[in-house]
Structure formats: structure tokens, C-alpha cells
Amino acid sequence: MMATGPTLAVPGPSDLHGLVQAIGDAVVVSDPDGAITVWNPAAERIFGFTAAEALGQTLDLITPERHRRRHWDGYAKTMRTGVTRYGAETLRVPALHKDGRQLSIAFTVGMVRDASDHVTGIVAVIRDETERWAEEKRLRQRVSELEVSSDPARRAP
């Protein structure tokens, strides 16, 4: 008998729901109008809104006001064309927590399509990188301070 590699089972709808609920990253799905249709427990943890608070709301819930116009322009174009230029890229943008504080998030997006290949929404898999971003900012600041202090030409007289 020949040995075979691992078998990958294609998850059914209930298995897929379980995966979305169990994953450590936020999974947020929005419909063509930008209304939230899926909000998993990780999204609750990251953004502070319960599923009951988020479902049916627009993505303005977590999008800072100064970024909304650009967000919605891109969203409308993606819905109209069925194509996103960000499918393979990790995006890093600010977001909002329920308590009003700003978060730094990283996410990837994908198109949600029905059986006839019609776009029915967008899925985002989101990770909170607020602490990592803050640490990188502190390190950049420290490097800058060290460069100034070690360069006699850059020191104040």
C-alpha cells in the first residue's frame, strides 16, 4: 500500500462558521453597501463592539472620520468592478476602538462571491498591531536621538 500525504477536507458551512468564530484574527465581512454582516469574537476583542452592536452597522463604526471618504471611494470602486488591488497586500491603517482610542491595524481583504460569481461583499482578516507600531515608533525615535547625540555636527551649540 502506498502512503499518501495529508488529506484536506473542504469545510462545510457549519465548519466554516466554526473556523471564523475560533480564529484569533478579526474576521469582518461587509455587504455591497458596507454594512457589517459577520463580526467574529476576535473583532469584538480588538474593536470593543459586540456582534450585536456591530452587525448591520457600516464600516464607519471602525473607520476614523478623516479616512472615510477615501475608504468609501475605494469600496464603491471595488463593488462596481469586482476587483480589489489589495487582495495580496497587507494594508496598515488606523482604526477606531469603541472607547474612542485609535488602533493601528493590519489586514488583508478578499471578495465574497455567490455561486454565479456576483460580488456579495468583502471579507477582511484583521490583526491589531497598535503595540507593535508604537514600539517601532519608539525605536525610530531612539535611533534618531542617538544619531543626533553621536554626530558632533548635529549637536546644538
KATANOR-V820335 format. One record per run of one state. SS is the DSSP state (alpha for helix, beta for strand, coil for the rest). FROM is the first residue (numbers start at 1). LEN is the number of residues. If there is no record, write none. Layout:
ss & from & len
SS & FROM & LEN
SS & FROM & LEN
This chain:
ss & from & len
coil & 1 & 12
alpha & 13 & 10
coil & 23 & 3
beta & 26 & 5
coil & 31 & 4
beta & 35 & 5
coil & 40 & 1
alpha & 41 & 7
coil & 48 & 3
alpha & 51 & 4
coil & 55 & 3
beta & 58 & 1
alpha & 59 & 3
coil & 62 & 3
alpha & 65 & 17
coil & 82 & 9
beta & 91 & 6
coil & 97 & 5
beta & 102 & 12
coil & 114 & 5
beta & 119 & 10
coil & 129 & 1
alpha & 130 & 21
coil & 151 & 1
alpha & 152 & 3
coil & 155 & 3
